[in-house]
Amino acid sequence: MLTLEDAWVDLGDFTLAADFSVSEGRRVAVLGPSGAGKSTLLAMIAGFQPLSRGRVMWRGSPMADDPAARPISMVFQDNNLFPHLSVTQNVGLGLRPDLRLMREDHKRVEAALGRVGLAGKGARKPAQLSGGQIARVALARVLLRDRSILLLDEPFDALGPALRVEMLDLVAELATETQATMLMVSHNPEDARRIADEVILVEGGRAHAPVPTAQMFDDPPAALRDYLGV
């Protein structure tokens, strides 16, 4: 179980509090108005944003201070690819940060690329890829890292509707295959309806406890109604 225990961040003109748990293997959408702190919540969990108080726990134990030591993979909005590296190298970073890939590593990279629909494209650079293909490279790297928690910060925001749905379905499949606990920031409530078991609403300086998706939309709180304009 992922637990934020009396976790609080104070950035002077902005604060965010969180005190909740997410069961293992759940797919959770993080919704809320712009500037409410959705990305900050993911940064708290990942360890990129130090806490002013409280702690983040996984399976009953506090997570390490070092983000690299946490059981987490994160996909950012820009997908965080290195333009000077090939697709194979960008994915291979998930295995070996020094990129000293052995024969078996290359086989694993090729298998991951095949799983996300990029077989045979390992030699290309990011500039030679479409937006959807770039997102797939980021997912292939996540697949190789094989971490217990997957955080996604609006990774498909720039994609068109059809491709966005395709990528949502793919990330849901990968999360199910790896049994990862997934939290995904989105501005689109349809993303939550499509793949999320639960929804965390971030508003008013607080990340609220997860609520089942159907319940959240069948009887939305006032803050969500205001956000949705209903």
C-alpha positions in Angstrom: 0.0 0.0 0.0 1.1 3.5 -0.8 0.5 5.9 2.1 1.0 9.6 2.5 0.9 10.1 6.3 0.2 13.7 7.4 2.3 14.8 4.4 2.6 18.5 3.9 4.5 20.8 1.6 4.9 24.5 2.4 6.3 26.6 -0.5 5.5 29.9 1.1 2.7 31.1 -1.1 1.5 27.6 -1.7 0.8 24.6 0.6 -0.4 21.1 -0.1 -1.5 18.5 2.4 -2.2 14.8 1.8 -3.2 12.1 4.3 -4.5 9.0 2.5 -3.6 5.5 1.2 -3.8 3.8 -2.2 -4.1 0.1 -2.4 -1.5 -1.9 -4.4 -2.4 -2.4 -8.1 -5.0 0.4 -8.2 -5.2 2.8 -11.1 -5.9 6.3 -9.8 -6.6 9.5 -11.7 -5.5 12.8 -10.1 -7.9 15.6 -11.1 -8.3 19.2 -10.1 -8.0 22.8 -11.3 -4.9 24.2 -12.8 -2.4 25.3 -10.1 -4.1 23.2 -7.4 -1.0 21.0 -6.8 -1.5 17.8 -8.9 2.1 17.8 -10.1 3.3 18.7 -6.7 1.5 15.6 -5.3 3.4 13.4 -7.7 6.6 15.1 -6.8 6.0 14.5 -3.1 5.5 10.8 -3.8 8.5 10.6 -6.1 10.7 12.4 -3.7 11.5 15.4 -5.9 9.6 17.7 -3.6 10.8 17.4 0.0 8.1 17.3 2.7 7.8 20.0 5.3 6.4 17.3 7.6 4.9 13.8 7.4 6.2 10.9 5.4 5.5 8.8 2.3 5.4 5.1 2.9 5.3 1.9 0.8 4.2 -1.4 2.2 4.4 0.0 5.7 7.9 1.4 5.5 9.1 5.0 4.9 10.5 5.6 1.5 14.1 6.6 1.0 15.0 10.3 0.8 16.8 9.7 -2.5 14.3 9.6 -5.3 16.4 7.1 -7.2 16.0 4.6 -4.4 12.2 4.8 -4.4 10.3 2.0 -6.2 8.9 4.5 -8.6 9.0 5.2 -12.4 7.7 8.5 -13.6 6.6 9.7 -17.1 6.6 13.5 -17.5 4.5 15.6 -19.8 7.5 16.0 -22.2 8.3 12.3 -21.8 11.9 13.2 -20.8 13.7 11.8 -23.8 17.2 12.8 -24.7 17.3 14.1 -28.3 20.9 13.1 -28.9 20.2 9.4 -28.0 18.6 6.8 -30.1 15.3 5.1 -29.2 17.2 2.0 -28.0 19.5 4.2 -25.8 16.6 6.2 -24.4 14.9 3.0 -23.4 18.1 1.3 -22.3 18.5 4.0 -19.7 15.8 2.2 -17.8 18.2 -0.7 -17.4 21.7 0.9 -17.2 22.1 4.7 -16.7 25.7 4.3 -18.0 24.2 2.8 -21.2 26.7 -0.1 -21.2 24.1 -2.4 -22.6 25.0 -6.1 -22.9 23.6 -8.5 -25.5 20.8 -9.6 -23.0 20.0 -5.9 -22.3 19.5 -5.2 -26.0 17.2 -8.2 -26.2 15.1 -6.8 -23.3 15.0 -3.4 -24.9 13.8 -4.8 -28.2 11.2 -6.8 -26.4 9.9 -3.7 -24.6 9.8 -1.8 -27.9 7.9 -4.6 -29.5 5.4 -4.5 -26.6 4.6 -0.9 -27.1 4.4 -1.1 -30.9 7.9 0.2 -31.8 9.6 -2.9 -33.1 12.4 -2.0 -35.6 12.6 1.6 -34.6 15.4 1.4 -32.1 17.9 3.3 -34.3 15.8 6.4 -34.7 16.2 9.6 -32.7 13.3 11.3 -30.9 13.1 14.0 -33.6 12.2 11.3 -36.2 9.2 10.1 -34.2 5.6 11.2 -33.9 4.1 12.4 -30.6 2.5 9.1 -30.1 5.7 7.2 -30.8 7.6 9.4 -28.3 5.1 8.6 -25.6 5.6 4.9 -26.4 9.3 5.2 -26.0 8.8 6.6 -22.5 6.4 3.7 -21.7 8.9 1.2 -22.9 11.5 2.6 -20.6 9.0 2.4 -17.7 8.3 -1.2 -18.6 12.0 -2.1 -18.4 12.4 -0.4 -15.0 9.8 -2.7 -13.5 9.0 -0.5 -10.5 6.0 -1.0 -8.2 4.6 2.5 -8.6 4.0 4.3 -11.9 3.4 8.1 -11.8 2.3 9.9 -15.0 2.1 13.7 -15.2 -0.1 14.5 -18.2 2.0 12.4 -20.5 -0.6 12.4 -23.3 -1.8 16.0 -23.1 -0.5 17.0 -26.5 -2.0 14.1 -28.4 -5.2 14.1 -30.4 -8.3 12.4 -29.1 -8.0 9.0 -30.9 -4.3 8.7 -30.2 -4.9 9.7 -26.6 -7.4 6.9 -26.1 -5.0 4.5 -27.7 -2.2 5.5 -25.3 -4.5 5.4 -22.3 -5.5 1.9 -23.1 -1.9 0.9 -23.6 -0.7 2.4 -20.2 -3.6 0.6 -18.5 -2.6 -2.7 -20.0 1.0 -2.2 -19.0 0.0 -1.3 -15.4 -2.1 -4.4 -15.2 0.6 -6.6 -16.7 3.2 -5.3 -14.2 0.7 -5.0 -11.3 2.0 -1.5 -10.8 0.1 1.0 -8.6 -0.6 3.9 -11.0 -1.3 7.6 -10.3 -2.0 9.7 -13.4 -2.5 13.5 -13.5 -5.0 14.6 -16.1 -7.1 17.6 -17.0 -9.5 15.4 -18.8 -12.2 13.7 -16.8 -12.8 11.2 -19.6 -9.3 9.8 -18.9 -10.4 8.9 -15.4 -13.6 7.4 -16.6 -11.8 5.3 -19.1 -9.0 3.7 -17.1 -9.1 4.8 -13.4 -10.4 2.7 -10.5 -10.4 5.7 -8.3 -10.0 9.5 -8.4 -8.0 11.8 -6.1 -9.3 15.3 -6.2 -6.7 18.0 -5.5 -8.2 21.4 -4.5 -8.1 24.0 -1.7 -4.6 23.0 -0.7 -5.4 19.4 -0.1 -5.1 16.1 -2.0 -8.2 14.3 -0.9 -8.4 10.5 -0.3 -9.2 8.4 -3.3 -12.9 7.8 -4.2 -14.2 5.1 -6.6 -14.4 6.7 -10.1 -18.1 6.0 -10.6 -19.0 7.4 -7.2 -16.9 10.5 -7.8 -18.7 11.3 -11.1 -22.2 10.1 -10.0 -22.2 12.4 -7.0 -19.3 14.9 -7.5 -18.3 17.2 -4.7 -18.8 21.0 -5.2 -15.2 21.6 -6.1 -15.3 18.9 -8.9 -18.6 20.3 -10.2 -17.0 23.8 -10.4 -14.0 22.3 -12.2 -16.2 20.4 -14.6 -18.6 23.3 -15.1 -21.7 21.3 -14.3 
